[in-house]
Amino acid sequence: MVRVLPPWYENLGKRQVKAPKIYVRDTGLLHALHGIGTFEDLQGYPKLGASWEGFVIEQLIALLDTRDTYYWGTHSGAGLDFMTVYNGRRYGF
């Protein structure tokens, strides 16, 4: 039902976010629970960006067939919404 995306961090000399991000894996279910029935309702949804982000993350995980996934962020606002290690290399989206 939910995906917990852990933070990735290294000693980079920046204050990094170390709390996980939590997403509802099924955006259709999320929208139904919030009473979003039309495209217009969706456009007015205050968490539209987070909903889209969760959908894209699920698609990337399915495509890459990996569970080695993270997000990265700093307290000053820099970050990656999705990072994965694939074939020994790090990729950020």
N, C-alpha and C positions, 0 to 999 in steps of 0.2 A: 504494500500500500504506500509506503513512504521510502524515499531514498535518503540516506544520510551520507553526505559528501564530506569526507574529512578534510581538514586543512593540510596543505603541504607547506612545510617551512624548513628553512636552513638558516644558519647564522649569517645573515646578509647585512647586518648593521642597521636594519630598519625594524620598527615595531610591527610585527606581523600578527594578523588575526589567527587565533588558535582555536576558535570555536567552530564546530561543524555547521554546514548548511543543510537544511532539511527541505525536501521537495515532495509533493504528492506526485507519485509516479504516473497516474492516469489523469491527464488534464481534462478529459471529458467528464470523469467523475467529479473532479474539483469544481468544474463549471456548473455541473448539475446541483451539487451541494450548495452552491452560492446563488442558485436560481437564475443562472445565465442561460437564456433560451434562444436568443437571437444574436445576430452579428452586431447589431446596435448596442445590445446589452454588453457584449464582450468589449466593444470599443470604449465603453464607459467604466469598465472594471478597473479599480485602482491598482490592482496587482497584475495587470495584463503583461507587463515586462517579465515579472517573476514566473508567470504561467508559461510564457513562451520559452523562457530560459530552461525551465524544467522539462518541457517537451523536447527541446533540442538536445539536452543532456541525455535523455532516455534514448533518442535516436542515435546519438554518437556511441553510446555504450553498446547498443545492439549491433551497430555497424562494425565497431572495432572488436567486439567479442572479448572484452576485458573487464575486470573488476578493479584494476589498478588505477583508480580515478580519484582526483582531488580537486580542490579549488585553492587559489592563492590570493591573499589580500593583505594590505597594510592598513594600519589605522589612519593613515593620511589619505586613503582612497584609491591607491593604485591596486590593480589586481587582475586576475584571470578568473572568469566564471567557471572554467573547466580546464583541468590539466590531466593528462594521462601519460603513462609510461608504456610505450608500445615498441616491441622489438628492441628494448634497451635504451630507447631515446625518449626524451620528454617532449611532449607537444602541448601547446596551450591554445585555447580558443576563447 
